[in-house]
Amino acid sequence: MRWNRWHLRSNWKTIGFLSLLTSKFYLKTEDPLYHTKTYEAVSSNVTGTVTIENRVYHPANASLDMVIKMDQTDEEVSFVAQEKINPNVKLPIQLLDEGDGYYVVRINHLSPNWEALAFDLYQENEEKETVNVDEVTTNYDISSTEEIDAHALITTLYSDQRKTKSEEGKGTKSKQEYVLLVNDLEK
């Protein structure tokens, strides 16, 4: 009787251990993939389409370079980038080149394991919008109005670290190299 209990416990431990080892096959454990494909046009209500023409991650410099093509843009464009692991931190963005609907941007200070990146594109409008602050916040007794910049979200582009081309050991490209790349893309 005692041997049967020990044997039964041993079998359950073996079954538990084997199910733990094989759980990856029948349980989905990976995070969803947030990645905008290169050369795939993303439609936007504001500017037509937005396409990532080139994207390279430079781990040595902790930066990500992107060449973005936007159709139908006459307004000023601004950018905001945030990592998945640090969603409250806006990353510094450097505009390397722009012209004929092409924008070459460098996102700096990426974490070594940034996992995924959200890159928002905004269209800056020349006009200012007047907002009644009391309608937005109810904590103040004094009625006031304030001017804020009106801007519209064009689209959000995503980069997943697992799918982004990485150039280890190579330095980042210079502005002139990106100008030549954009000229080739325009042809």
C-alpha positions as CSV (number, residue, x, y, z in Angstrom):
1,M,0.0,0.0,0.0
2,R,2.8,2.4,0.9
3,W,4.6,1.6,-2.3
4,N,1.4,2.3,-4.4
5,R,1.1,5.8,-2.9
6,W,4.8,6.5,-3.6
7,H,4.5,5.2,-7.1
8,L,1.3,7.2,-7.7
9,R,3.0,10.4,-6.4
10,S,6.0,9.7,-8.6
11,N,3.8,9.3,-11.7
12,W,2.0,12.7,-11.0
13,K,5.4,14.4,-10.5
14,T,6.6,12.9,-13.8
15,I,3.4,14.0,-15.6
16,G,3.7,17.5,-14.1
17,F,7.3,17.8,-15.1
18,L,6.6,16.7,-18.7
19,S,3.7,19.0,-19.0
20,L,5.9,21.9,-17.9
21,L,8.5,21.0,-20.5
22,T,6.0,20.7,-23.3
23,S,3.7,23.7,-22.3
24,K,5.3,25.9,-25.0
25,F,3.9,23.8,-27.7
26,Y,0.3,24.0,-26.6
27,L,0.2,27.3,-24.7
28,K,0.9,30.6,-26.5
29,T,3.4,32.4,-24.3
30,E,4.8,35.0,-26.7
31,D,3.7,38.6,-26.7
32,P,1.8,39.8,-29.8
33,L,4.0,41.3,-32.5
34,Y,3.7,45.0,-33.0
35,H,5.6,45.7,-36.2
36,T,4.8,47.8,-39.3
37,K,6.3,46.1,-42.3
38,T,8.9,47.9,-44.4
39,Y,7.5,49.0,-47.9
40,E,3.9,48.4,-46.8
41,A,1.8,51.5,-47.1
42,V,-0.3,52.5,-44.0
43,S,-3.3,54.5,-44.8
44,S,-4.1,57.7,-42.9
45,N,-7.1,60.1,-42.9
46,V,-4.8,63.1,-42.7
47,T,-2.1,62.5,-45.3
48,G,-3.0,59.6,-47.6
49,T,-0.4,56.9,-46.9
50,V,2.7,56.5,-44.8
51,T,5.5,54.0,-45.7
52,I,8.6,52.9,-43.8
53,E,11.2,52.7,-46.6
54,N,14.1,51.7,-44.4
55,R,14.6,50.9,-40.7
56,V,17.9,50.0,-39.0
57,Y,18.7,49.5,-35.3
58,H,22.2,50.4,-34.1
59,P,22.8,48.6,-30.7
60,A,26.2,50.2,-30.3
61,N,24.7,53.7,-30.4
62,A,21.3,52.7,-28.9
63,S,19.6,54.3,-31.8
64,L,17.0,53.4,-34.5
65,D,17.1,55.1,-37.9
66,M,14.0,55.2,-40.2
67,V,13.3,56.6,-43.6
68,I,9.6,57.4,-43.9
69,K,7.7,58.4,-47.0
70,M,4.5,60.4,-46.6
71,D,2.0,61.3,-49.3
72,Q,0.1,64.5,-49.4
73,T,1.7,66.5,-46.6
74,D,1.9,70.3,-46.8
75,E,1.9,70.9,-43.0
76,E,4.7,70.7,-40.5
77,V,5.2,67.2,-39.1
78,S,6.3,66.3,-35.5
79,F,7.2,62.9,-34.0
80,V,6.9,61.2,-30.6
81,A,8.6,57.8,-29.8
82,Q,8.1,55.6,-26.8
83,E,9.4,52.1,-25.9
84,K,7.1,49.3,-24.7
85,I,9.1,48.8,-21.6
86,N,9.3,52.6,-20.7
87,P,5.9,53.9,-22.0
88,N,6.0,57.1,-19.9
89,V,9.4,58.3,-21.4
90,K,9.4,60.2,-24.7
91,L,12.6,59.3,-26.5
92,P,14.7,62.0,-28.2
93,I,14.2,62.2,-31.9
94,Q,16.6,63.8,-34.4
95,L,15.3,64.8,-37.9
96,L,18.3,64.1,-40.2
97,D,16.7,65.0,-43.5
98,E,13.4,65.9,-45.0
99,G,12.2,66.7,-48.5
100,D,9.8,65.6,-51.2
101,G,7.7,63.7,-48.6
102,Y,10.7,61.8,-47.2
103,Y,11.7,62.1,-43.5
104,V,14.9,60.6,-42.2
105,V,14.7,60.3,-38.4
106,R,17.0,58.9,-35.7
107,I,15.5,57.8,-32.4
108,N,18.1,57.9,-29.6
109,H,18.6,56.5,-26.1
110,L,16.8,53.2,-26.7
111,S,17.1,50.6,-23.9
112,P,19.2,47.5,-24.8
113,N,16.0,45.4,-24.6
114,W,13.4,47.9,-25.9
115,E,11.1,45.1,-27.2
116,A,8.8,47.3,-29.2
117,L,8.6,50.9,-30.2
118,A,5.6,53.1,-31.0
119,F,6.4,56.0,-33.3
120,D,3.7,58.6,-33.6
121,L,3.5,61.1,-36.5
122,Y,1.6,64.3,-35.9
123,Q,0.6,67.0,-38.4
124,E,1.1,70.5,-36.9
125,N,-1.6,73.0,-38.0
126,E,-0.8,76.6,-38.4
127,E,-4.0,77.6,-36.6
128,K,-4.4,77.8,-32.9
129,E,-7.5,76.4,-31.2
130,T,-9.2,78.2,-28.3
131,V,-10.4,76.0,-25.5
132,N,-12.4,76.9,-22.5
133,V,-10.4,75.5,-19.6
134,D,-13.5,75.3,-17.3
135,E,-15.1,72.8,-19.6
136,V,-12.1,70.5,-19.4
137,T,-11.4,70.9,-15.6
138,T,-14.0,71.6,-13.0
139,N,-11.6,72.4,-10.1
140,Y,-11.4,76.1,-10.9
141,D,-14.1,78.7,-10.2
142,I,-12.6,81.4,-12.5
143,S,-13.6,81.1,-16.1
144,S,-10.6,81.4,-18.5
145,T,-9.7,80.5,-22.1
146,E,-6.4,79.3,-23.3
147,E,-4.8,78.8,-26.7
148,I,-3.3,75.4,-27.4
149,D,-1.6,74.1,-30.5
150,A,-4.0,72.1,-32.7
151,H,-2.4,68.9,-34.1
152,A,-3.7,65.7,-35.6
153,L,-2.3,62.2,-35.2
154,I,-1.4,61.0,-38.7
155,T,-0.6,57.4,-37.8
156,T,1.5,55.2,-35.4
157,L,4.2,53.1,-36.8
158,Y,5.5,50.1,-34.8
159,S,8.9,48.5,-34.6
160,D,9.5,45.1,-32.9
161,Q,13.1,44.5,-31.8
162,R,12.8,40.8,-32.9
163,K,11.9,41.9,-36.5
164,T,14.0,45.0,-36.9
165,K,17.2,44.8,-38.9
166,S,20.2,45.3,-36.7
167,E,23.6,46.5,-37.7
168,E,26.0,45.6,-34.9
169,G,29.5,46.9,-35.0
170,K,28.7,49.4,-37.7
171,G,28.4,53.1,-36.9
172,T,25.3,55.1,-37.7
173,K,25.0,56.5,-41.2
174,S,25.7,60.2,-41.8
175,K,23.2,62.7,-43.1
176,Q,24.9,62.6,-46.5
177,E,24.5,58.8,-46.7
178,Y,20.8,59.1,-46.0
179,V,20.5,61.9,-48.6
180,L,22.0,59.5,-51.2
181,L,19.6,56.7,-50.0
182,V,16.6,58.9,-50.3
183,N,17.7,59.9,-53.8
184,D,17.9,56.2,-54.8
185,L,14.5,55.6,-53.3
186,E,13.0,58.5,-55.3
187,K,14.3,57.0,-58.5
